Amino acid sequence: MALPGYLASWFVGLEEAEQVQPAGVDLRVASIEAFDDTGILGRCDRVVPRGRRLEPREGWWLLGPGAYRVRFLDEVRVPPGFLGLCFPRSSLLRMGAALHCAVWDPGYSGRGAALLVVHNPAGVKIERGARVAQMVFLPLSLPAASLYRGAYFGEGLTSSD
């Protein structure tokens, strides 16, 4: 399925034949991290916990039960007038793992991150580059007051992210 022309600028580096679905675009996993310390979320404070990057063995991660941070391989650019929502692929759910994402605001640009929770007591095995999420876009009923320029703008676009 080909990506409609107006969506082409919303993604960077897609493999269209593999990633474009009838209702959205699949996102691939670039890296997985285990959490190493406490996160802090107060009214004015936000500290994202450090993560320890897990190295795949022969291109695969074998993940036991627990919570992990996933960085997506695909760069997303949410245009004005739309918001992005990210859902787990059903295959991931059927394996006993869930992927949690937040709203992607108009103007967001970057390689986002999500929370992967492995519930399967036997774990899951995920290949680098596997499609783990599906991104869908919804038009806003009211124009956005402003475009996103928060703490996560441009995330994952440098090697230090």
C-alpha positions as CSV (number, residue, x, y, z in Angstrom):
1,M,0.0,0.0,0.0
2,A,1.5,3.4,-1.0
3,L,1.6,6.3,1.4
4,P,-0.7,9.1,0.3
5,G,1.3,12.1,-1.0
6,Y,0.3,14.4,1.8
7,L,1.6,12.0,4.4
8,A,5.1,11.7,2.8
9,S,6.5,14.6,4.7
10,W,5.2,13.3,8.0
11,F,7.8,10.5,8.1
12,V,11.5,10.1,7.3
13,G,13.0,6.8,6.1
14,L,9.9,4.6,5.8
15,E,9.9,1.3,4.0
16,E,6.5,2.0,2.6
17,A,5.7,-1.5,1.3
18,E,6.2,-2.9,4.8
19,Q,5.1,-0.1,7.1
20,V,2.0,1.5,5.6
21,Q,-1.2,-0.1,6.8
22,P,-4.8,0.6,6.0
23,A,-5.3,2.7,9.2
24,G,-1.8,4.0,9.9
25,V,1.9,3.6,9.7
26,D,3.9,1.0,11.6
27,L,6.9,2.1,13.7
28,R,10.0,0.0,14.1
29,V,12.1,-0.5,17.2
30,A,15.6,1.0,17.1
31,S,16.7,0.4,20.7
32,I,15.5,-1.0,24.0
33,E,16.6,0.2,27.4
34,A,16.2,-1.1,31.0
35,F,15.4,1.5,33.6
36,D,18.3,2.2,36.0
37,D,16.8,4.7,38.5
38,T,13.8,6.5,39.7
39,G,11.7,8.8,37.6
40,I,10.3,12.0,39.1
41,L,7.1,13.8,38.1
42,G,6.0,16.7,40.2
43,R,4.0,19.8,39.4
44,C,7.1,21.6,38.2
45,D,9.7,18.9,38.2
46,R,10.3,16.1,35.6
47,V,13.2,13.8,35.7
48,V,13.2,10.9,33.2
49,P,15.1,8.0,34.6
50,R,18.3,6.9,33.0
51,G,18.2,3.8,31.0
52,R,20.8,1.2,30.3
53,R,20.8,0.3,26.6
54,L,20.4,-3.4,26.0
55,E,22.4,-4.8,23.2
56,P,20.7,-7.3,20.9
57,R,22.3,-10.6,20.4
58,E,22.6,-11.5,16.7
59,G,20.0,-8.7,16.1
60,W,17.5,-9.9,18.7
61,W,16.5,-8.9,22.2
62,L,15.3,-11.6,24.6
63,L,13.3,-9.7,27.2
64,G,12.1,-11.1,30.5
65,P,9.0,-9.8,32.4
66,G,9.4,-6.1,33.2
67,A,9.3,-2.6,31.9
68,Y,11.5,-1.3,29.1
69,R,11.9,2.0,27.2
70,V,11.7,1.5,23.4
71,R,13.1,4.1,21.0
72,F,11.5,4.0,17.6
73,L,13.7,3.8,14.4
74,D,11.3,6.0,12.4
75,E,11.3,9.8,12.5
76,V,7.8,11.3,12.8
77,R,6.8,14.9,12.1
78,V,3.2,15.6,13.3
79,P,1.8,18.4,11.1
80,P,-0.3,21.4,12.4
81,G,-3.9,20.5,12.6
82,F,-3.3,16.8,13.6
83,L,-2.4,14.8,16.6
84,G,-0.7,11.4,16.6
85,L,-1.7,8.4,18.5
86,C,0.5,5.3,18.8
87,F,-0.9,1.8,19.5
88,P,0.8,-1.6,20.0
89,R,0.7,-4.0,17.1
90,S,-1.7,-6.8,17.8
91,S,1.0,-9.4,17.4
92,L,2.9,-7.9,20.3
93,L,-0.2,-8.1,22.5
94,R,-0.8,-11.7,21.5
95,M,2.7,-12.5,22.8
96,G,2.0,-11.1,26.2
97,A,3.6,-7.7,25.9
98,A,2.0,-4.2,25.9
99,L,3.3,-1.0,24.4
100,H,2.2,2.3,26.0
101,C,2.4,5.6,24.2
102,A,1.2,9.2,24.9
103,V,-0.4,11.7,22.6
104,W,2.0,13.2,19.9
105,D,1.2,16.9,19.7
106,P,0.9,19.0,16.5
107,G,4.4,20.2,15.6
108,Y,6.2,17.2,17.4
109,S,9.3,16.0,15.5
110,G,11.6,13.2,16.5
111,R,12.1,9.5,17.0
112,G,9.7,8.9,19.9
113,A,9.9,6.5,22.8
114,A,7.3,4.2,24.4
115,L,7.0,2.0,27.4
116,L,7.1,-1.7,26.6
117,V,5.8,-4.0,29.4
118,V,6.5,-7.7,29.1
119,H,3.8,-9.6,31.0
120,N,4.6,-13.0,29.5
121,P,6.4,-15.0,32.2
122,A,8.4,-16.7,29.5
123,G,9.4,-13.3,28.0
124,V,9.4,-12.2,24.4
125,K,12.0,-12.1,21.6
126,I,12.1,-8.9,19.4
127,E,14.3,-8.3,16.4
128,R,15.9,-4.9,15.8
129,G,13.8,-3.1,13.2
130,A,10.6,-5.2,14.0
131,R,7.3,-3.3,13.7
132,V,6.0,-3.0,17.2
133,A,3.6,0.0,17.0
134,Q,1.1,1.6,14.7
135,M,0.9,5.4,14.4
136,V,-2.5,7.0,13.5
137,F,-3.3,10.6,12.9
138,L,-6.5,12.4,13.8
139,P,-7.5,15.9,12.7
140,L,-8.1,18.4,15.4
141,S,-11.6,19.8,15.6
142,L,-10.1,23.2,16.7
143,P,-6.9,24.7,15.5
144,A,-4.0,24.1,17.9
145,A,-3.2,27.2,20.0
146,S,0.5,26.5,19.3
147,L,2.8,23.9,18.0
148,Y,4.7,21.5,20.3
149,R,8.2,22.8,21.3
150,G,8.4,21.0,24.7
151,A,11.1,18.9,26.3
152,Y,10.9,16.1,23.8
153,F,10.9,18.1,20.6
154,G,13.6,16.6,18.3
155,E,14.2,13.6,20.6
156,G,16.0,10.6,19.3
157,L,17.5,12.6,16.4
158,T,21.0,12.7,17.8
159,S,23.3,9.9,18.9
160,S,23.1,11.0,22.5
161,D,19.3,10.4,22.7
